Amino acid sequence: MILEVAILDVRPGSEDAFEASFREARPIIASIDGYLGLEPQRCVEKPSRYVLLVR
């Protein structure tokens, strides 16, 4: 299994739009061969930063 860790910095104030777009992109990501799951997490210290774990 491969675990990809992506740090995503979003323009401050655009977090809601990013999360809405991510919900739309999630099924596309899930359709990729080898996809096992993903887990987006929002950073507590910097709310405009997200960590995305993709298996």
N, CA and C atoms as an extended XYZ file, in Angstrom:
165
Properties=species:S:1:pos:R:3:atomname:S:1:resname:S:1:resid:I:1 pbc="F F F"
N         0.837       -1.174        0.000 N   MET     1
C         0.000        0.000        0.000 CA  MET     1
C         0.885        1.241        0.000 C   MET     1
N         0.451        2.246       -0.702 N   ILE     2
C         1.133        3.534       -0.751 CA  ILE     2
C         0.269        4.538       -0.007 C   ILE     2
N         0.902        5.353        0.833 N   LEU     3
C         0.213        6.427        1.529 CA  LEU     3
C         0.803        7.741        1.048 C   LEU     3
N        -0.034        8.542        0.423 N   GLU     4
C         0.400        9.867       -0.034 CA  GLU     4
C        -0.076       10.883        0.982 C   GLU     4
N         0.808       11.795        1.359 N   VAL     5
C         0.473       12.874        2.276 CA  VAL     5
C         0.631       14.178        1.509 C   VAL     5
N        -0.480       14.911        1.377 N   ALA     6
C        -0.445       16.184        0.662 CA  ALA     6
C        -0.824       17.301        1.619 C   ALA     6
N         0.000       18.340        1.653 N   ILE     7
C        -0.311       19.526        2.443 CA  ILE     7
C        -0.898       20.546        1.486 C   ILE     7
N        -2.118       20.971        1.782 N   LEU     8
C        -2.845       21.881        0.897 CA  LEU     8
C        -3.091       23.197        1.622 C   LEU     8
N        -2.464       24.258        1.143 N   ASP     9
C        -2.694       25.589        1.706 CA  ASP     9
C        -3.733       26.294        0.847 C   ASP     9
N        -4.795       26.736        1.506 N   VAL    10
C        -5.917       27.381        0.834 CA  VAL    10
C        -5.865       28.873        1.162 C   VAL    10
N        -6.255       29.703        0.217 N   ARG    11
C        -6.286       31.143        0.472 CA  ARG    11
C        -7.207       31.402        1.674 C   ARG    11
N        -6.710       32.106        2.697 N   PRO    12
C        -7.551       32.393        3.867 CA  PRO    12
C        -8.874       33.033        3.458 C   PRO    12
N        -9.943       32.517        4.030 N   GLY    13
C       -11.291       32.985        3.690 CA  GLY    13
C       -11.968       32.132        2.632 C   GLY    13
N       -11.210       31.236        1.986 N   SER    14
C       -11.750       30.385        0.929 CA  SER    14
C       -11.959       28.944        1.391 C   SER    14
N       -11.875       28.707        2.685 N   GLU    15
C       -11.964       27.343        3.197 CA  GLU    15
C       -13.298       26.667        2.865 C   GLU    15
N       -14.402       27.390        3.008 N   ASP    16
C       -15.717       26.794        2.709 CA  ASP    16
C       -15.817       26.403        1.237 C   ASP    16
N       -15.333       27.267        0.356 N   ALA    17
C       -15.370       26.965       -1.082 CA  ALA    17
C       -14.467       25.772       -1.399 C   ALA    17
N       -13.306       25.711       -0.764 N   PHE    18
C       -12.405       24.575       -0.965 CA  PHE    18
C       -13.081       23.278       -0.537 C   PHE    18
N       -13.692       23.280        0.635 N   GLU    19
C       -14.341       22.065        1.137 CA  GLU    19
C       -15.495       21.637        0.226 C   GLU    19
N       -16.251       22.590       -0.303 N   ALA    20
C       -17.337       22.262       -1.236 CA  ALA    20
C       -16.767       21.656       -2.525 C   ALA    20
N       -15.701       22.233       -3.042 N   SER    21
C       -15.070       21.701       -4.256 CA  SER    21
C       -14.492       20.321       -4.002 C   SER    21
N       -13.936       20.123       -2.818 N   PHE    22
C       -13.367       18.828       -2.488 CA  PHE    22
C       -14.450       17.751       -2.436 C   PHE    22
N       -15.626       18.108       -1.919 N   ARG    23
C       -16.735       17.136       -1.899 CA  ARG    23
C       -17.111       16.717       -3.318 C   ARG    23
N       -17.034       17.649       -4.270 N   GLU    24
C       -17.322       17.324       -5.669 CA  GLU    24
C       -16.212       16.460       -6.271 C   GLU    24
N       -14.966       16.707       -5.883 N   ALA    25
C       -13.825       15.978       -6.452 CA  ALA    25
C       -13.669       14.579       -5.860 C   ALA    25
N       -14.203       14.369       -4.677 N   ARG    26
C       -14.009       13.097       -3.978 CA  ARG    26
C       -14.402       11.875       -4.816 C   ARG    26
N       -15.572       11.865       -5.490 N   PRO    27
C       -15.922       10.686       -6.310 CA  PRO    27
C       -14.961       10.475       -7.483 C   PRO    27
N       -14.406       11.548       -8.005 N   ILE    28
C       -13.445       11.426       -9.111 CA  ILE    28
C       -12.173       10.764       -8.598 C   ILE    28
N       -11.700       11.213       -7.449 N   ILE    29
C       -10.509       10.615       -6.843 CA  ILE    29
C       -10.762        9.142       -6.539 C   ILE    29
N       -11.944        8.836       -6.020 N   ALA    30
C       -12.283        7.464       -5.650 CA  ALA    30
C       -12.348        6.531       -6.854 C   ALA    30
N       -12.521        7.073       -8.048 N   SER    31
C       -12.629        6.233       -9.245 CA  SER    31
C       -11.267        5.815       -9.809 C   SER    31
N       -10.186        6.338       -9.274 N   ILE    32
C        -8.844        6.043       -9.777 CA  ILE    32
C        -8.445        4.621       -9.374 C   ILE    32
N        -7.861        3.871      -10.311 N   ASP    33
C        -7.410        2.510      -10.028 CA  ASP    33
C        -6.456        2.499       -8.836 C   ASP    33
N        -6.662        1.579       -7.926 N   GLY    34
C        -5.800        1.439       -6.767 CA  GLY    34
C        -6.242        2.244       -5.560 C   GLY    34
N        -7.277        3.059       -5.723 N   TYR    35
C        -7.776        3.888       -4.629 CA  TYR    35
C        -8.277        3.016       -3.484 C   TYR    35
N        -7.814        3.317       -2.269 N   LEU    36
C        -8.281        2.590       -1.087 CA  LEU    36
C        -9.002        3.499       -0.097 C   LEU    36
N        -8.771        4.792       -0.183 N   GLY    37
C        -9.441        5.712        0.726 CA  GLY    37
C        -8.687        7.020        0.837 C   GLY    37
N        -9.354        8.023        1.386 N   LEU    38
C        -8.701        9.295        1.632 CA  LEU    38
C        -9.262        9.911        2.898 C   LEU    38
N        -8.466       10.772        3.478 N   GLU    39
C        -8.844       11.398        4.740 CA  GLU    39
C        -8.322       12.836        4.769 C   GLU    39
N        -9.205       13.809        4.529 N   PRO    40
C        -8.772       15.204        4.639 CA  PRO    40
C        -8.895       15.662        6.100 C   PRO    40
N        -7.893       16.390        6.566 N   GLN    41
C        -7.895       16.920        7.928 CA  GLN    41
C        -7.539       18.397        7.876 C   GLN    41
N        -8.283       19.194        8.628 N   ARG    42
C        -7.990       20.625        8.700 CA  ARG    42
C        -7.043       20.892        9.864 C   ARG    42
N        -6.065       21.728        9.633 N   CYS    43
C        -5.070       22.068       10.642 CA  CYS    43
C        -5.699       22.970       11.704 C   CYS    43
N        -5.446       22.667       12.958 N   VAL    44
C        -5.989       23.457       14.058 CA  VAL    44
C        -5.238       24.783       14.182 C   VAL    44
N        -3.910       24.738       14.062 N   GLU    45
C        -3.101       25.939       14.239 CA  GLU    45
C        -3.241       26.931       13.085 C   GLU    45
N        -3.470       26.412       11.884 N   LYS    46
C        -3.605       27.271       10.694 CA  LYS    46
C        -4.828       26.786        9.921 C   LYS    46
N        -6.006       27.369       10.174 N   PRO    47
C        -7.261       26.872        9.588 CA  PRO    47
C        -7.321       26.858        8.065 C   PRO    47
N        -6.417       27.555        7.397 N   SER    48
C        -6.424       27.543        5.935 CA  SER    48
C        -5.511       26.457        5.373 C   SER    48
N        -4.984       25.592        6.242 N   ARG    49
C        -4.122       24.484        5.813 CA  ARG    49
C        -4.849       23.161        6.053 C   ARG    49
N        -4.729       22.275        5.066 N   TYR    50
C        -5.324       20.945        5.152 CA  TYR    50
C        -4.243       19.910        4.893 C   TYR    50
N        -4.384       18.764        5.529 N   VAL    51
C        -3.526       17.623        5.251 CA  VAL    51
C        -4.436       16.554        4.659 C   VAL    51
N        -4.050       16.036        3.513 N   LEU    52
C        -4.834       15.015        2.829 CA  LEU    52
C        -4.033       13.724        2.804 C   LEU    52
N        -4.597       12.677        3.364 N   LEU    53
C        -3.985       11.345        3.335 CA  LEU    53
C        -4.738       10.522        2.300 C   LEU    53
N        -4.019        9.985        1.331 N   VAL    54
C        -4.626        9.182        0.275 CA  VAL    54
C        -3.941        7.826        0.242 C   VAL    54
N        -4.745        6.768        0.276 N   ARG    55
C        -4.228        5.402        0.214 CA  ARG    55
C        -4.566        4.811       -1.132 C   ARG    55
